[in-house]
Amino acid sequence: EANSPWQRLRRNLLLLLQLLFLLVLIISLARPFTWTEGAIGDANILIFDTSASMAATDVNPNRLQVAKDQARLLISNLPEDSHCTIIEAGSKPSVLVSSSQDKRRLYQAIDLINIQSGDSDMTSALELASAIAARKPDAEIMIYSDGNVDLPARLAINSRVRYQPIGINGDNQAISLVNLRSEGDGVTAFIQVINQSTSTVQRRLTILADGQLVDAQDLDIPAKGQASIISEGLPIETKVFEAKFTDSDVLTLDDTAWAVHRAPDIQNVTLISHGNRFLETALGLLSNLEIQTFRPEGYSLESQNDSPNLTILDCYIPTDTLPAGNLLFIGPIADTSYFSIAGSLENPKPQPYSDTDALLKYVDLSEVSILDSTSIKLPDWARPVLIDENSGKPLIFIGQVDGRRIAVIAFDLRNSDLPLHVAYPIMVANLMDWLLPGSVGEIPAQVSPGEAITFSSPMGVTEITVTSPDGSVTLLEIQNGQAIYADTNQLGVYQVTWGEDQSLFFAANLSNIQESDILPKEQLSLIDNDTKTQSSMSREARLEWWHPLAFLALILLTFEWLVYN
């Protein structure tokens, strides 16, 4: 038999296992694949829209979750040598994972993405992604969004861009506005609702005062239209009003809105002036001020209010003791214990010392002309707000000293055209907000989700706490007499507390018509791209099968070894 040239192959399990092992190993080395949906770039940048509209439940369970599931599928099909970056496009875009090949880490980052209550800054997210893509030779940006984003007319991006529209329809109604007005012994609420659907809908709206039902109305809201509701005679002692639909639609975040009712916070102000109609008019526009006016010749410390919150000295300096409380000097004519006069400035050119100063918020002084001003050396306790562009001398400066707030306007308002500009009453209002800390006007009654609030701490207060709608408490750090609170992403009512029993409320509402218009966009128009934006993620990618084949070969080899032994 050994010399026979042809023999029947004997049955041998070991030989069969070895042949199967070699066959599977050879096939896995050939790297077989099938075509599937996936990315084609070596570097993939995934951008997730986390704005409020992505909470819509027209897809199950919501749009953001569907986007996350699609991204997980794409990542699972990425080649081993492919890198991936994940960007969360909220109100402030952030990079969650940068250029990683670790799929487990990528999945964990996707799990951490949550819906925010405001809009998304997709422009900044794309600029950030473009900067990352510029360092990669074969990069691709993928956008998971419903398209309800603001983009500039021209946006240069250094890579291919693909857009995956998420969502089915735009059937949604929203409460877009809630305003309160005190009238006699009651409060009148003005409420506006909008319908983004293409058909007329009926919704029931209820109004609650401090959690108690006070009114309910049935509404017929026209297609792509709006309806207005006026509810009168609401309890004036109410602190928080709530308007909401009794039934839900696909986006519940805009089905409820809150409004805070505040009693007027009256501040006592003493004005000492020879007569300044511009100043008196601007102060008269501020309803929370109770003003007592004196002429210099008829003024004495005994004649004013017992304890004014603020004294305004208009082109006048008392020869004896300065009044108590906070002080505003306008066009000072003599030295005081807080500053010294060093001559005058002819035709100073006003220039903001800092573009971010809260006192110059919404104030444009570029066209203001000033005839002359007092020259004052900036005191150690003060910081400049407005300076002379030529000499650098302060025209307006503020600061805290001896437990009081002091502001100085170095020029006589009547020797300038500032009172003739729109900026004038705004600047006076900003000055009053700073000089009268703790007043109602300093903390807005309503904010947009994610909006930061900056307000001055009341005199002598060292600790301020903010209670969020979910009950969590934040202790604010006071710096230079101001506190900043930026964690307003939750919708609802916030409470600001200081001192023993002082508190104020403000509300965060989704009153954003763009976010309530949830109809998904089929395309994003991005111009100046190297490759035009694709509106579908259905590109073919290679799904390689060598991993399971190599694992099968290892199992066969292990089984053959067990049989042999």
C-alpha angles and dihedrals in degrees: 000000000000090000095047110111095213124044135168111252109252120231107259121165093197092054091047092051092048092050091049090048092052092046094051091043093052092048092049090050088055087061099223117202145179128216116256140155114285150106124303101196126097087223117041124190115195118199118195120200105219098177122133094264089065087070090071113126098210083113122044121290094349140307097266093051091051089051091051092050091051091049092051090053091050092049092049089058096048116118116252093251094050120109124213134199124193122206125187109212103205128135085298111029116225135185109237097180126012123209098326131164092191104106092189089058091047092052091050091052091051090051089057094057111107136179116263125212096233137052129290128248096224092164093061090043091054092046089051091048091047091053090052092045092051089070093051122077096211108025131157129191119212121194122202106194145116089240096246092132136113115244128176121250090251125029120168113212124184099218146031114298126205125187126203111197112216123201141043112230145004102229102142141131125202142186100238102176140021119179129174130205127184113226118178110300095349145051127242118210121205112198129182125195129187133206118213093181124104092234135057113266135194118223133171116227123199129192121208128193112206088337096312122114110246104160142010130187135182113226135200105203114193122230111279087355143101142238131210127214128195117195115187135190097033116163109281093208090063116117101189128031121194127196119190144156113250093220128045133238131194092289112046097174093081096041092087132050133178133208127192120220115206131187112232111275101217117206121196112229128182116205118196110188143139086232125301113176093182092057095042091051094050092048091046090060090065106084095195094063124093104197127200112191127204136178112230093244092055099041128106133153089252094055098058131076115295093249115004115192090219138015119201115204107197110193089328136104119188115236091220131039120339116245120265123256129034120340137213116192117197119189095344114210101193143028121277134190088264102050143006130225117233106183130289141294121228118217096343116196110226117228127172111247090212129016091214099054110132091218090065096045108141088359121127113189097166093108097041118119123202123194097202141335140198113262109231128175109232108256120231092247096053139077123208121247101173124019138183107260092215104045101019090229116145118259093179125018135165139189148140124261134157090009094300137099117240130189126183128197101192097202134062107254090220090060091062139052092236093110088059093059128085088236092067102077090039092054091047090051091049090050091051091050090055097041093046104046117189094033120140094247093063097065110051117231091225133027136180116251110274094017115140118230123210118189137160119251116240117258113285094007115132101172133047126179130196121203114205125215090261091055098254114141126219123195110214123217114228116218123177090348094304135104126201125205119184105160096098098129094115117087115232141051125330125198122213113200132186136158119008102312107354117122143150133193132219132177135223113208134177094236093152113128091195092057091046090053093080099169103131117240117233094212142021113219108223116168129197094032119147087231122025116254114267117221095206135059094207097112117139119251132177115257103199121210102195093103096065091038092053089048090051090051089053090051091051092049091049092049091049090052091050091050092048092052 
